[in-house]
Every structure is written in C-alpha cells, then in structure tokens.
Amino acid sequence: MTQVYNFSSGPAMLPAEVLRRAEQELTNWHGLGTSVMEISHRSKEFMQVAEEAEQDFRDLLKIPANYKVLFCHGGARAQFAAIPGNLLGNASSADYVDGGYWAHSAIKEAEKYCSPRTLDVKTTLDGKRAILPMSEWDLSDDAAYVHFCPNETIDGIAIDEQPDFGNKIVVADFSSTILSRPIDVNRYGVIYAGAQKNVGPAGLTLVIVREDLLGKAHPYVPSILDYQVLAENGSMFNTPPTFAWYLSGLVFKWLKEKGGVGEIDKINQAKADLLYGLIDKSDFYRNDVATKNRSRMNIPFQLADASLDKVFLDESLKVGLHALKGHRVVGGMRASIYNAMPLEGVKALTDFMIDFERRHG
Ligand code: PLP
C-alpha cells in the first residue's frame, strides 16, 4: 500500500505509533475486556487516564500550578462564547486583535455579548501579507481582556511574538499551534485550543485558565462553559469526551518520548524550512506571507498557473499526499504539517512538487 501523508488542516493526522497502540487496545483496554469508550468516566481506570493526561500536558507546556487545565466540549468556537461569558465581568468591551479568519470569527461571536473593539493588525511587508508587531497594537485601557490568535490556520499567518502587556489579561486561540513550540504560559490569562489539529481527535477542547479568573462568569453562561464549574468538577460536570481525552493522553506520552515541545519545535522548524525553501526557490510556486509571519503549521501556496490546481491535486492524491486543497477563502494549496507529520512526509511532498514542476513548468 502507498504510504499516505495526510496534510489535512483538521481533523488532522495523528502519530502512527499512537494509532497503532489505540488499535491494539481498542476492544480490550487494560485487560477489562471492553474499550475505553465504554467505561464510566468516573471509574478509577478512566480517572487515572484523565489525571495522567492532564499531568503530561502540564509537563509538556510547563503549566504553572496557579493555572487550571480544563478538558471541554464544543471546540474552539464554544470558547469564542465562553471567553466573554467568563471574563467580561462588569466591563462592556474587550480588545480583539484581527489578524485573520479565525480571529475575526471570534469577534463576530463576541459581538453577541459585548462591544468588542477590533484592532486590525493586518499589514504588508515588501508586498507580502504581514502582522504589525505587538508594540504597535493600540490596546485600550478599559478592555476586560485582549484576545488574539497566534496561528491563523486558513491564512497561514502566525504571530510568534509572546505577549508582554503588563497586567492585561491576554487570551489566545492556540487551536492550530498548541504544543508545536515552547510558550510562556505565565503571559496569558486563558489559552484555549480545539484538540483536532495538534493534539487528538475532534470533540475535545483544552483550556488553560489562570485561577484568579475563575468564578466571574455571567449568570447566563451555560454551566458547561463556566470555567469555575468545570474546574470544581475536574472537567466532569457532564460526561466528557472520554475517547478523545484518552487518545490525546497517548499523544502527550508520544510527544514526551520524542523529547517534548523543545525537540518537536526543532523538527517543526526543519519541516517548515524545507517546504518554504522550495517555494521560495521556485517561480512555479509562491507563498504571499512575509517571512516573519509565516506559519510553521499551515503553509498555503499557490501555483503560478492556477489552471494546474486540479491536476496537482489529482496527481498528489495518487502518490499518497492527501488533503492539499487550500481553504476556499484563500484558494490554491495548503499543507498542514502539525506535530504528527514526520519530516519524511514533507520530504515526500517537496519531491513531488519538484517533479510536478519539472513535468508541467
Ligand atoms: N480557531 C482556529 C485557529 C481554528 O483553526 C479553528 C478550526 O479550524 C477554530 C478556531 C474553530 O475550531 P472548532 O471547529 O473546534 O470550533
């Protein structure tokens, strides 16, 4: 069978080793004669899975003790509502940094609950799309918090600077970049991420919240989105997505075995360098994001001759390179190369791209 490399933006590729292990223990987990999906979330066996997953996640990101980790439902979009619901307090406004599609979507949701102040930070640098440096973000004094998205999955734009905004509560949507590089959690009030890109299956959303921000939810916030309720109940106020939690736990162990976030950071850099290097060398392919804001996780690229897009997708699929079609908003191609994508997968893609250019260029 052809080796398949899946470049889907999410739900995305999972580490092969993790899938093999999950397959082995699917029907007889821990000798119980049943799968992990079929046991109570309150059983001692599952509680151990849950606790280990949380500890491994904490270890990987060096999450300080004064932060809670919540394992939630609802995806990142539920957090678009949970954030204002939990953090606005008596304020009527929050600063929302608009750097791309997902940051903008968070603003649209926040409009239901407050008057978000939009900071459009999109700019150009040498004719390419870029983001203003954080020092130029015009934050307001009375905002309840500042929200931004460090990696725009669709636009392929990243904000790699770490925030340093004094006492301001910084909230960040890390859905497509969590665990891909070390971050200083202390700089954030809330970090959230849908699991289905760099962590595990869809259905689980990770929230890291500083303890002093708990207990301030608006009375109308649904209990399952109230951080205080979730924290008090160990993320088991209602039935959590147990299979996704278990599988994410296996991914955390896999990542620890690989040397942790510091090591995967180097591999991610090597993968991105390989692909951007090829794109930049060629007149046949192009990426229109300024170097300093290029995403290492989601790499959109265009063919100079867009009439070849379909041929490119058909041929790449035939050689096992899946899901390279760009998002409809951007067009062209997009290679999502999260932690689980090995360097060999990116090498297979660049080899194909070189060959395609030779034959069609
Ligand atoms: N934020 C970012 C950066 C994303 O990439 C996505 C999904 O692709 C979302 C939010 C929405 O996530 P969900 O589908 O889990 O609600």
Residues whose N, C-alpha, C, O or C-beta is under 5 A from the ligand:
A	BS01	PLP	G74 G75 A76 R77 A78 W102 N151 T153 D173 S175 S176 G194
